[in-house]
Amino acid sequence: MTSFNRGNRRYEVIVQAESAFRADPGAIANLYIETDPDDGAAAAVPLAALVDIETVTTPPTITHFNRRRTATLSASPAPGTSLGEALDAIQTLAAETLPEGFRTDVSGESRTLLQSGQTVLFIFGLSMAFVFLVLAAQFESYLDPLIIMLAVPLALLGAFGALLIFGQTLNAYSQVGLVVLIALATKNSILIVEFANQLRAGGMPLIKAAVEAGRIRFRPILMTAFSTLFGILPLVLSTGPGAASRTALGVAVLGGMALSTVLSLGVVPVFYILFNRRRSPRNIPATPSSSSPQGITRSASNH
């Protein structure tokens, strides 16, 4: 087999005998090849005089991975087993079974999980730090961002619980959902902490300001939470090609958003009171959306 180029195209050339002379495997013995002796007189020698013909079984295709001949095994984790646990079991079994000189590698979703495992942890930590710095600049305080970000562990707890209930694993897609939860979970806490700061700046006592902020912001938090949950629901109920990736992402976000919404309404005001017991209302910076103290007091009383 050879090839030649003409213009900007490449053509493959396959040299073969007529179909009548290659229909029978034994016809190979009748092929003749020309020799080039030293005296210059060419001679034709039958191929059977030079080689032995033997029928053997070979694979229909020979696959390679990373320039090495491979045998591919495809499998799916059993129900209740995560992909990481399945990979650990395969590595242990391969180390005990395969002869010396053999090695294993993974591809597809398994390879993505191994490559993104450390990367997702780095991205998650970087996202937390970025959100904290943005909130610190907005509230001009390091205390309020800490209170706000207490909702993130609640969201992670809900995400892990939802993955367990729905039989999903912690894969690359659900890890993306965990990163998304950082922004979704802190949104509700921002509404409570910001409004509580406004009430305290208007002269309201600490405990009453925290309780009033949770009560008044209850309806806006539920409205935004339900709109997010109903928007994520099609991902959880998706079917067809690619549904596994959408379901894992949707389940993580759905569970984390639902639990953080319910618990943050009670946890965030409590921690707001604990963290601000020794903080004077004079040290609370005015946020851009805050109005005058009299206006805040009147609006709170009207609600």
N, C-alpha and C positions, 0 to 999 in steps of 0.2 A: 504494500500500500504506500502510495506516495501522493504528492499534491503539487500543483503548479498555480502560479498567480497570473491572472490576466486582468489588466486594468486595476480596479480596486476590489476585485473579488478573488477568492481562493477556491480552487476546485480540487476535490479529492479524487484520486485515481486508484482504482482497484483492479489489479491484473489477475485474471482467473481463466480457467479453461472453459470450453463449451459445456453446456449443461449435460450433454450425453456422456462426457468423459469425467464428470464429477458427481454423478448420481449414486455411484456405488463406492463405499469407502475403500474397497479393494482395488479400485482403478488407480489409486495413488501409486501402486507398484508398477504400473505400466507407463508412468511418466519417465521421460528421458531428460537428462541434463547434459549439456555440452562441457567437455573438459578442454583444458588449454595446456597440452603437453609441451615439453621443452623443445621438441623438434618442430613445433609449429603446426602439426597436423591435428586438426580438431577431431574429436571422437564423441559419440553419443553413448552414454552409460545409463542403463535403467536405474531408477531410483531405488528399486528393491535390492540392488547389489550394494547399496551404501547404508541403508537405514533399515531398522526393524519396525514394523507397524504394529502398534498395540492400542487396543481400545480401553480407555480409562474414563472415569467419571470426574467431571470438574464442575465447579459452581457456574451457574448461568451468568452471574455477574460477580465481579470482584470489587468490593467497595474499599475506599480509603478515607481515613480521617486523620488530619494533621500529618499527611504523608506516610501513614502506616496502614497496612492492611487490617481491616476490622471486621468483626461480626457484630451486628446490631441487635440489641435486645430491647423490645418495647414492652412497657408495663405501666400500670396505674396503681397508685396506693390503695390499699384496702380501706373500706369505710372506717372512719375513726382514726386513721393513720395519716399524719401530715407528710408532705413531700420531703421535708428535711429528715424525718425519721426513716422514711423509705430509702433515701440516699445513704444514710448511715448504715442501714442493714445491708445494702448492696455492697458497699465498700468493705464491710467486715466479711461478708461471704466471699467476695472476690479474693481477699487476702488469704483466706483459708483454703480456697479451692484451686485457683489458677496456678499453673506451674511458674517457675522462675522465668523472668523475661517478659511475661505478659503484664499489661497494665490496663487500667480502665479509665474511661473519660465519659463525660455526659454531654448531651446536646439538648436543644429545645428549651422547654420551660425549666428543666432541671439546671441547665447551664446558666440560664438567666437568674435563677434563684441564688446559685453559688456566687455569681459575679456581682449581684446587686445586694447581697446580704450586708456586707460592710458599708457599701455605698449608701444604702437606705438609712443606716444608723447615723452616718455622717450628715446626710441631708436632713434627717429629723432633728438632730442637735443644732444644725445650722439654722433651720427654720425656727426653732424655739428661741435661739439667741436673737435672730432678726426681729421676730415679733416682740420680744421683750424690749429691745432697743427702740423700736418704733413706738411702743406704748409708753416707755419711759420719756421719750421726747414729747409725746402728746400730752401726758399728764404731768410732766415736769417733776416726776417723783419715781423712786425705785420701789416704793411700797405698794402703790396701786397696781403696777404690772404683776407683782407677785400674787396679789389677791385674784386678779383676773385670770392668770394662768393656772390657778388651782383647778379650773374646770377641765384642763387637758387630761390629767390622770383619770378623771371620771369618764371622759370620752373614750380613753383607751380601754378602761374596764368594760364599758359597754360594747366596744368593738370586738374584744376578745370573747366576751360572752355570746355575742351574736354569731361569731364564726363557729363557736362550739355548738350552739343550738342548731344552726343550719348545716352542720357537717362540712364546713369549709376549712381550708388550711391557710396558714400564714405564708402566702406566696408573694410573688412580685407585685401582683395586682392589689391584694389586700394591704400590702405595705404602702402603696400609693394612697390608699384610703386613709391610713393612719396619718400621713402627712397632711392630707386635706382637712382632717378633723381638727388640726391645730387652729386654723382660722375659724372654722364653724363653731368650735366650742368656746373660744374666747369672745365671740360676738355677743353672746348672751350676758357674759360677765361684764363686758364693757357697758352695756345698757344699765346694769344695776349700779356698778361702782361710780360711773359718771354722774348719774342722777342723785345718788346718795351724797356725793361731794357737793353738788349744787344745793341740796337741802341743808347740809351742814353749814355751807357758806352763808345761807340765808338765816342762820341762827337756830336751826332745829337741833335738839339733842341727838347724840350719837345713835343710841338704840332705836329711837323713833325714826331717825333718818334712814337707817338700814332697813327697818321693817317697811316703812312707807315706800322706799325705792323698789323693794321686791314686789309690793302690792301694786303699785302704779305701773311698773314695767312688766307685770305678769301677762297682760294681754298682748303687747307688742312682741314679747318673747315667744309666746305660743303661736302667734301669726306667722312669724318668720320661721319658727321651727317646723310647723306643719307644712308650710310651702316647700321647705327643703326636703322633708320626709316624703311628701307626695312626688316631688321631682326625682328622688332617688328610687322610688318604688318600682318603676319600669326596669331598672337595672337588676333589681333583686328577682323579679319575675320573668326575666328575659329567657328565651329559648332559642334553639337553632345554633348555627355555626358561630363560634366565638362567645357563646353564652357563659362559659366557665369564667372567663376573665371579667366580664361585666358583673356577674353574680358575686364574685369574691369582692370586687370593689364596692358594689352597692350594699352588700351585707355589712361590711366593716363600717361604712359611713352611716348606714341606717341605725345600727345598734349603738354606735358611739354618740350620734346626735340625739337619739331618743333618751338615753340614760343621762347624758350630760345636761339636757334641758330640764329633766325632772329634778335631778339632784342639785343642780346649780342654783335653783330658786331657793333652796334652803341652806346650802353649804356656803355660797358666796356671801350672803348677808351675815352669817355667823362669823366667818373669818374676817369680814370687814370690821365687825365690832371688836374682835380680839386684837386685830392689828392696829386699830386706831384708838385704843383706850388712852394712850399717852400722847396722842397727836392733837394739837390745838387746831380748832377750825381756822385760825389765822394762817396756819402753815399749809392749808389746802389751796393749791393754785386754781384759779378760775379757768375752766375749760372754754374753748371757743363757743360752745353752744349754750353756755350758762348765761342766765339773765340776771337781773338785779335780785338781791335777797328778798325784797318785798314781793316781786313778781313770782318768785319760786314758791314762796309761802302761800300766796293766794292760789296758784295753780294746783299746789298739792292739796290744799283744803277743799278746792272745788271738786277734785277727783274723789 
